[in-house]
Amino acid sequence: MNSLTKTAMKKLNHILIASTVLLFAVSCEQELVDNTANPCPSNDPSIICPDAPAEECPTDASAGSADFSKFVAIGTSYTAGFQAGALFTQGQQRSVGRILAKQFECVGGGVFNQANIGSENGFNIFINPNPNGTTILGRFRLQGTPPQPAPVLSGTVGNSDALPSPTPPFQYTGQPGATPTEDLNDFSVPAIQLYQAYIATETGNWADNADPLFSPFFARMASAPGTTLVADAATSMAKNGTFFLFWLGMDDVLLNAAYGGDDSKAPLTPAGDFRNLYNGALHDFANANPDAKGVLVNYPNPFVMPHFTAVPWNAVPLDAATATMLNENLAANYNAFLDGMVGMSVITAEEAARRKLNYQAGQNAILLTDELLTDLSGVMVGPYAALAPYAQARHATATDIIPLSTAAVLGQAIDVDSDGEPDADAILGVSIPVADQYVLTPEESQLILSRLEAFNAHIKGVAEDDLYNDRVAFADIAAAQMAMIANMGIISDGVLLTPNINPPTGMYSEDGLHPNSRGYAFIANVIIDAINTKFGAKIPKANIGNYGATGLPINP
């Protein structure tokens, strides 16, 4: 295969980077939200004002039939306050659990102790590799012109509180002298599935840190190496816990979606396993104090979040000369090979037509790996050895979903030529297919949605079951999410909130998958509505304007 010219490749890379950036470029010309009516006004929505419910409590605020004197929350990324690709102190302080606890103060709620991560920018789990050399990359910020999510420096190896490590093994900043397993209120761990939280003893054990079930986030707060998250949370509930939030299980579907449906990166939990794990974990946690009441929360649809809507399937712009070179040097050889496979009855004519490549001037489909296609690697030998990267390759179509993380690799050269320059024949998404984790095929996305529907139906069923019906409220976050999308946003406390990343109104943080602080306040209010309805309470809702939106772009 003849190489593309270096000039063409440089132009191609420049266009690809610019186009993917513009896909989620923010509307910086929007009018900033007027927060002058808020307790601590600011013209900068990135400044987060602390909520003060004790000063804002209405005189008719009441707990109804519930008791909020000791509130215990257990959950995953959303409950932990994870945002912008990392868990960091400021995000934790605006977690769903903490926002709820602040509002519960109006109706007799007590202290809410968290295991503080103790880091300004955290450790970015979306970046690989991280650490990059000796540099540790932290949360995303919108940076540059045009603005794009990019990680900020979070320190260096050996000199950073962000690096997950066993020193100290437990970062607890609750009441002086408090016992973690008894007085900790927040048991929220990012990127953790039900099996890890309920069954696996490897999850919090530093000695098993090479095990895929290990979680450094839980290990930093686990009471003992062999304990589980549910066991520690149940111990806290058993010591006078009166109200709980149970929101485990979201990552049993969300992680698989974030990894493009790649089960080797994050398996999609089978529906039967989910039911058994959910029931067992809830039983052990909630019944640690059978008199406690609580709230169960279902899971939102990931595919309407910016992380899955920002990058189109045809995100590759080419000029006429580059398209011609790709057709002559790649498509012609590959398409002829496919015709030969049809003639040998290895694949059908229909599959060959689906796999054939064609480049044109203008926008082009991303080249991807589809694991459901016939694997042709066994016949790509001898004269066909150069086609080995295309064993399951095809161009994307409008039915494929491209995660935002794909933008970070799209257009990258994965090899160098004899001059040490990037090899133009090896450009991801253009002349080399991106891996399975960077695309969701229709079959993968439909399976995820089907599993999500089953999970949510089960949670609702549990909330309505006789075992829990008098004890738990059910917060339908999925319905609230879709209602916001249908209405293209909501106005609360005079503040416009929209279902996107765009400052100053967007509810999602820079990773497009997790809400920002204002988005978490919106979720907390949906939960408060459910609690008030179920238990006849009058808990005041959080003032969304007191919580910061995604920050305006910076130029470091």
Secondary structure, DSSP 8 states (H G I E B T S, - for coil): -----HHHHHHHHHHHHHHHHHHT---TTS-----TTSSS--S-TTS-----HHHH--TT-B-TT---SSEEEEESHHHHT-BTTB--HHHHTT-HHHHHHHHHGGGT-----------SS---TTSSSSSBTTEEEEEEEEETTTTEEEEEEEEETTB-SSS--SSSS----SSTT--HHHH--EEE-SS--HHHHHT-SSTT-GGGTTSTT--HHHHTT-SSTT--HHHHHHHHHHTT--EEEEETTTHHHHHHHHTTT-TTTS----HHHHHHHHHHHHHHHHTTSTT-EEEEE----GGGSHHHHSB-TT-EEE-HHHHHHHIIIIIHHHHHHHHHHHHTTSS-HHHHHHH-----SEEE--EEE-TTS---GGG--GGGGGGGGGTTEEE--TT-BB-GGGGGTTT-B--B-TTSSB-TT-BBTTTB-B-GGG-B-HHHHHHHHHHHHHHHHHHHHHHHSTTTTTTEEEE-HHHHHHHHHHTT-EEETTEEEBSSS-TTTB-B-TTSSSB-HHHHHHHHHHHHHHHHHHHT-B-----GGGS--S---B--
